Amino acid sequence: MRLLTGNDLPTGDVVWWTGSGWSRHVEDAADVGQEGEAILRREEGARRVNVPYLIDAIATPDGPRPAHIKDRIRALGPTVRPDLTLRAADPAAGSWVI
C-alpha cells in the first residue's frame, strides 16, 4: 500500500490524500498505488500542498498504518508541548538571547 502525504500550505498541518482531496487524518488516506507519482505531481503543481511525498503503509482494520516509524509519528499530529519548551532568554535553561 502506498500513501501520499505532505503539508497543508496555509497551516503547515500534515495531510493525507483521500482519493479526492486532502485530510488531516491518516485513517482517511487512500492507497494511491501506481498513480501516486502522477497525483503527487498534479497536487504539487496546483500548490495545494507543500512537499508531497509517497510512503509505504500497511492496511489494518483501523485504516492505513504508515510502515516507517517517522511517518507513524507524523500521522499522530503535533507533538510539541508548550510546557516543555525552553524559554529563549532563560539562562538557567542554558539558552540566551543575542
C-alpha positions in Angstrom: 0.0 0.0 0.0 1.3 3.5 -0.9 0.1 6.7 0.7 0.6 10.3 -0.4 1.3 12.8 2.3 2.5 16.4 2.6 1.9 19.6 4.5 -1.1 21.9 4.1 0.2 25.2 2.6 -1.8 27.7 4.8 -1.3 25.9 8.1 1.6 23.5 7.8 -0.5 20.6 9.1 0.3 17.1 8.0 -2.3 16.0 5.4 -3.1 12.7 3.6 -4.5 12.1 0.1 -8.0 10.6 0.4 -8.6 9.9 -3.3 -10.5 13.1 -3.9 -8.8 15.6 -1.7 -6.7 16.1 1.5 -7.5 15.1 5.1 -5.6 15.7 8.4 -6.5 12.1 9.4 -4.4 9.2 8.2 -7.4 7.0 8.7 -8.9 8.8 5.6 -5.9 8.1 3.4 -6.4 6.1 0.2 -3.9 3.7 -1.4 -2.6 5.6 -4.4 -0.9 2.5 -5.9 0.7 3.1 -9.3 -1.0 6.5 -9.7 1.0 8.0 -6.7 3.6 9.8 -8.8 1.0 11.4 -11.1 -1.2 12.6 -8.2 1.9 13.9 -6.4 3.0 16.0 -9.5 -0.6 17.3 -10.1 -1.2 18.3 -6.5 2.2 19.9 -6.0 1.8 21.8 -9.3 -1.6 23.0 -8.2 0.0 24.4 -5.0 -2.5 22.6 -2.7 0.3 21.0 -0.5 3.9 21.6 0.3 6.5 18.9 -0.5 4.2 16.0 -1.0 5.8 12.5 -1.0 4.9 8.9 -1.2 5.3 6.4 1.7 4.7 2.7 2.3 1.9 1.7 4.6 0.1 -1.4 5.8 -3.7 -1.8 5.6 -5.2 -2.5 9.0 -8.8 -2.8 10.3 -8.4 0.7 11.7 -7.2 2.2 8.4 -3.8 2.6 6.9 -0.7 2.4 9.2 2.5 4.0 7.9 5.3 1.4 7.7 8.1 3.7 8.9 8.2 5.0 12.5 8.9 8.6 11.3 5.7 8.6 9.3 3.7 7.0 12.1 4.8 9.8 14.4 3.8 12.4 11.7 0.4 10.7 11.5 -0.2 11.3 15.2 -0.1 15.0 14.8 1.7 17.8 16.6 3.9 16.5 19.4 5.3 19.8 20.7 4.2 20.5 24.3 4.5 24.2 25.1 5.0 23.4 28.8 8.3 21.6 27.8 9.9 24.2 25.6 12.8 26.3 26.6 12.3 30.0 27.0 14.6 31.9 24.7 16.0 34.2 27.5 16.2 31.6 30.3 19.9 31.4 31.5 19.0 28.5 33.8 17.9 26.5 30.7 21.3 27.1 29.0 19.9 29.5 26.4 20.5 33.1 25.7 19.4 36.0 23.5 21.9 37.5 21.2 
